[in-house]
Amino acid sequence: MLINKGLGAVVRNSIEDLAGWAQVERPDLARLTADGRVVIVFSDIEGSTELNESMGDKAWVRLLGKHNKLIESSVGRHGGHVVKNQGDGFMVAFADPENAVRCSADVQDALAQQPFRVRIGVHMGTSVRRGEDLFGLDVALAARVAGQADGGEILVSAPVAEAVADSDGIRLGVPRQVELKGLRGTHLVYPVAGSAGAGG
């Protein structure tokens, strides 16, 4: 192509291809953060290192593949966007807190029969978008909320709890007051009732 059309055409086509790929292949993170607010979900497998050791690498990689596929499928169904995943952990963005909580509940239901348990935290706030990633204090807070969850449990922050309080089919358990590493004061987190481990 370089010989036939020259450098200008190659550069122009490459940029057009990239722009097209960004629009078609990747969900648009800008759309989810358009009003400056974003709902962030973090999840990971409880005790993943020990599980990997007991299962062996081959079985662990197979299991991880199933886990990842299931989460990605549920996120897609609920209109979310996988910002990134690393090992057994996922960071997902949603525009709507109800969709985020319903997606999390679907994931826990689907994983109920698996030989591992996932902990999930959901928080809503503002963030700084840089390309296909999100940064900021509220991102850190979402991760800390997930860190407070037990395996099989979904915890949501107070802003999410308030936003989904009147949603059909979403019930929240008794809140608990927790300290979140690196953040001042105490924070209320609410278990989503009906998910395994809720309220305990």
N, C-alpha and C positions, 0 to 999 in steps of 0.2 A: 504493500500500500504506500509505503514511504517513497519507493522508486516511481510508482505510477502517478501519485497525486501530490507529492511534495509534503514537506514538514507541516505547513499550515493546515492542510486538510487532516493530517493525522492528529494534530493537537486539538483541532476543533471537534473532530469526531470523538476523541477520547473524552473530552469535557462533556459533550452531549451524552455520550454513553453513561458516564458517571452520574450526571444529573438525572437521566432516565432511570438508572438503577436505584438511585436514592428515592425517587418518587414511587417506583413500581415495586421494587424488591423489599425495601425497608419501610415499616410503618413510620409515619411522620411524627417524630417526637415533639416537634413544634406545635402540632395540633393539640396534643395532650396538655401542653403547658401554656397554651395561648392566653389564658386569663391570668397567668402568673401563679396559679395554684396547681399543685400536682399531688396525687396520692401515690405514695411509694410503699411497695411491699417487698420485704426481705424474707427469704426462706432458706433453711438449710437442714441437712439430715443430722439428727441428734446422735452423737457418738460415732461419727462417720469413720474416724481413724481406727477405732477398735473394731468396727464392723468390717472394714477393709481387711484388717489383719486376720480376723477370724474366718473370713470367706475366701481369702486369696485374691490376687489381682484380677485374674480373668473373670471370675464370677462377679466381683465388685464392679468391674467396667460394664458388664452386661446389665447388672442391676441399675447402675447409674444411667445407662442409656435409656432404660424404660422410664425411670424417674424423670429424666430431662424431657423426654418426649411427652409424657403425661402433663407436666407443668406447662410446656410450650403450647400444647393443644388447648388446655383450659384457658390460658392467657389469651389466646387468639379468639376463642369463643366469647370471651367477656370484654373484648375491645381493648385489651391492654397491650403493652409493648415491653418485651424483654430488653432492658437496658444493657444488662450484661449477666453472664453466669460464669462462675469460676468453681471448678471441682463440683461439689454438691450444693453450692449456694447460688441463689438467683436474686437479682434486683430487678423489679418490674415496676413500670409506671402506668397509672390509670388517670383518666380525667375525672372519673366519677367514683366516690367512695363506696357506693352501694355495689358497683361492679367489682371493685377490688375485694370486698368482703365476700361476695358470692363466689368469686373465683377461688378465693382461699378455702372456703367451705367445700367447694367441689373437689379441690386438690386433696383435702383431708379425707373426704369420703372415698375417693378413688384409691387412696393409699392405705386405707384401713386394714386391708388384708396382706399388706407387704410386711417383710420381716424387719422393717425399720420405721422410725417415726420422724416426722418433719415438724419443725417449729416455725411459725410464721408470725411476723409482726407487720402491722399496717399503721401508717401515719400520714397525715395530710398537712401540707404547708407550702412554702415557696422554695424554689431552687434556682440554681444558675445552670443553664443548659450550655454545654460546650460540645458542639457536634452531636455525637450520639451518646453523650454521657451527661449525668446530672451531678451537681455538687452543691454543698451548702449545709448549714446547721440542721435543717429539717431532714436531710438525707441521713446524717449521722444519728439523729433522733430515731428515725425509722429502724435503723440497724440495731440500736440499743433496745428498742421495744421488742424486736424479734429475739434478742439475746435473753430477755426475761421470760420468754415462753418456754414451756415444757414441750417435749416431743408429743405430737398429736394435738397441740393446742394452737389456737389463733388468738393473739392479743392485739387490741386496737388502742390507739391513743385517744385522749379525751376529744380532740376535734373530730376524729372519725366517729366516735361513739355518738356525739351530738348530731352529726350529719345523717347517720343511719337509724336514729332512734325510732322513727316512724315508718321504717321500711317493712313491708310485708315479709314475713318469714325469717327475719333476722332478729334473733334474741341475744341480748348481752347478759352476761353473768354479773356477779357482785364485783365491783371494781376493787383493785388493790393499789396501795400507794407504794411506789418503788423509787429507789435512787437509780439514776441512769449514769453510767460511767462517763466522766468528762463533762457532765451537764449539771448545773447548779440546782439545788433544791430537790424536792420530791415531785413525782409525776404520777397521775392516775392512769392505770391501764385496765382495760376491760376485756375479759375473756368472751369469745363468741360462744354462746351456749349452743350445745348440740355438737360441737367439735370435740373429739376425744380429748380428755384432759381438762376440759373447761371447768373452771371453778375450783381446780385442785392444784 
